[in-house]
Amino acid sequence: MQKSVNILNRKAKFNYDILEKFTAGIVLAGSEIKSIRLGKASIAESFCEFQGMELYAINTHIEEYAYSKHFNHKPKTERKLLLNKKELKSLHKSIQNKGLTIIPLRLFTNEKGLAKLDIALCKGKKDYDKRDSIKDRDTKRDLDRLKKTY
């Protein structure tokens, strides 16, 4: 059994309201999947963009594989995402709305060892929404502390 990889985009839930989630496969080279299995990847600053009718993940950082010499990959390059045609059409149609974007939430390996990317259709939060999120999180933490003491 392989060690599962779970790389999260922690800022996504704070900066965006998540409307709809999808799971997509990624087209990777051999050295890229080896780096992901070692946990040497980051999706913190990445987003997804359409080029024609194909969806690409932009700014996903996958470090070069340390044990590869000649045929290494570029750390930040566009990586094609694999979705059904129906899902691609619905995402493309909803992206036409103003203020919506596609953000990667989680990069993981499934039970077969394949790399997958959880993506979400999101709408950006305003500053006052972010302050409300912080306030709710703080009050929840305080309530949990009070429950623990009593």
C-alpha positions as CSV (number, residue, x, y, z in Angstrom):
1,M,0.0,0.0,0.0
2,Q,1.3,3.4,-1.0
3,K,1.6,6.4,1.3
4,S,-1.2,8.8,0.4
5,V,-0.4,12.4,-0.4
6,N,-2.7,15.2,0.6
7,I,-1.5,18.8,-0.3
8,L,-4.0,21.5,0.7
9,N,-4.7,25.0,-0.4
10,R,-5.4,26.5,3.0
11,K,-6.1,30.1,1.9
12,A,-8.8,29.0,-0.6
13,K,-11.6,28.6,1.9
14,F,-10.7,31.9,3.6
15,N,-10.4,34.0,0.3
16,Y,-13.3,32.4,-1.6
17,D,-16.9,31.2,-1.3
18,I,-17.0,27.7,-2.7
19,L,-20.0,27.1,-5.0
20,E,-19.3,23.7,-6.6
21,K,-16.6,21.1,-6.4
22,F,-15.0,18.7,-9.0
23,T,-12.3,16.1,-9.0
24,A,-9.9,16.2,-12.0
25,G,-7.0,14.1,-13.1
26,I,-3.8,15.8,-14.1
27,V,-1.5,15.1,-17.1
28,L,2.0,14.7,-15.5
29,A,5.5,13.6,-16.6
30,G,7.3,10.8,-14.7
31,S,9.5,13.1,-12.6
32,E,6.5,15.2,-11.6
33,I,4.5,12.3,-10.2
34,K,7.5,11.1,-8.3
35,S,7.9,14.6,-6.7
36,I,4.2,14.7,-5.8
37,R,4.5,11.3,-4.1
38,L,7.4,12.7,-2.0
39,G,5.1,15.6,-1.1
40,K,7.2,18.3,-2.9
41,A,4.4,20.3,-4.4
42,S,2.4,23.5,-3.6
43,I,-0.9,24.7,-4.9
44,A,-1.1,27.8,-2.7
45,E,-1.0,30.4,-5.5
46,S,-2.5,28.4,-8.3
47,F,-5.7,28.8,-10.3
48,C,-7.3,27.2,-13.3
49,E,-7.9,28.7,-16.8
50,F,-9.5,27.6,-20.0
51,Q,-7.5,27.6,-23.2
52,G,-9.9,26.7,-26.0
53,M,-12.1,24.0,-24.4
54,E,-9.4,22.5,-22.3
55,L,-8.8,23.4,-18.6
56,Y,-5.2,24.0,-17.3
57,A,-3.8,24.5,-13.8
58,I,-1.6,27.6,-13.7
59,N,1.1,28.3,-11.1
60,T,1.1,24.8,-9.6
61,H,4.6,24.4,-8.2
62,I,6.0,20.9,-8.3
63,E,9.7,20.7,-7.3
64,E,12.2,19.0,-9.6
65,Y,12.8,15.4,-8.7
66,A,16.1,15.2,-6.9
67,Y,17.2,11.8,-8.3
68,S,16.5,12.7,-11.9
69,K,19.4,14.1,-14.0
70,H,18.6,14.8,-17.7
71,F,14.8,14.6,-18.2
72,N,13.6,16.8,-15.3
73,H,10.5,19.0,-15.6
74,K,10.0,22.7,-15.1
75,P,8.7,23.5,-11.6
76,K,6.0,26.0,-12.6
77,T,4.3,25.1,-15.9
78,E,0.8,24.7,-17.1
79,R,-0.7,21.3,-16.4
80,K,-3.7,20.0,-18.3
81,L,-6.7,18.8,-16.2
82,L,-8.8,15.9,-17.2
83,L,-12.5,16.3,-16.8
84,N,-15.6,14.9,-18.6
85,K,-16.9,17.0,-21.5
86,K,-20.1,17.7,-19.7
87,E,-18.2,19.1,-16.6
88,L,-15.9,21.2,-18.9
89,K,-18.9,22.7,-20.6
90,S,-20.7,23.6,-17.4
91,L,-17.5,25.1,-15.9
92,H,-16.9,27.1,-19.1
93,K,-20.4,28.4,-19.1
94,S,-20.3,29.4,-15.4
95,I,-16.9,31.1,-15.8
96,Q,-18.5,33.6,-18.2
97,N,-20.2,35.1,-15.2
98,K,-18.4,38.0,-13.7
99,G,-16.5,37.3,-10.4
100,L,-16.3,33.5,-10.7
101,T,-13.0,31.6,-10.8
102,I,-11.7,28.0,-10.6
103,I,-9.4,27.4,-7.7
104,P,-7.5,24.1,-6.8
105,L,-8.4,23.0,-3.2
106,R,-6.4,19.8,-2.8
107,L,-3.8,17.7,-4.6
108,F,-3.9,14.1,-3.6
109,T,-3.1,10.5,-4.8
110,N,-5.9,8.0,-5.0
111,E,-5.8,4.3,-4.0
112,K,-4.3,3.4,-7.4
113,G,-1.5,5.9,-6.9
114,L,-2.8,8.4,-9.5
115,A,-2.5,12.2,-8.8
116,K,-5.9,14.0,-8.7
117,L,-6.8,17.6,-8.1
118,D,-9.9,18.8,-6.3
119,I,-11.0,22.0,-7.9
120,A,-13.8,24.3,-7.0
121,L,-15.9,27.0,-8.7
122,C,-15.5,30.0,-6.4
123,K,-16.5,33.6,-5.9
124,G,-14.1,35.9,-4.2
125,K,-15.0,37.2,-0.7
126,K,-15.0,40.9,0.2
127,D,-13.0,42.2,3.2
128,Y,-16.0,42.4,5.5
129,D,-16.8,38.7,4.7
130,K,-13.3,37.7,5.7
131,R,-13.6,39.7,8.9
132,D,-16.8,37.8,9.7
133,S,-15.0,34.5,9.1
134,I,-12.3,35.5,11.5
135,K,-14.8,36.6,14.1
136,D,-16.8,33.3,13.8
137,R,-13.7,31.3,14.1
138,D,-12.6,33.2,17.2
139,T,-16.0,32.9,19.0
140,K,-16.0,29.1,18.2
141,R,-12.6,28.7,19.7
142,D,-13.6,30.6,22.8
143,L,-16.8,28.5,23.2
144,D,-14.7,25.3,22.9
145,R,-12.3,26.6,25.6
146,L,-15.3,27.3,27.9
147,K,-16.8,23.9,27.3
148,K,-13.4,22.3,28.0
149,T,-13.1,24.1,31.4
150,Y,-16.6,23.3,32.6
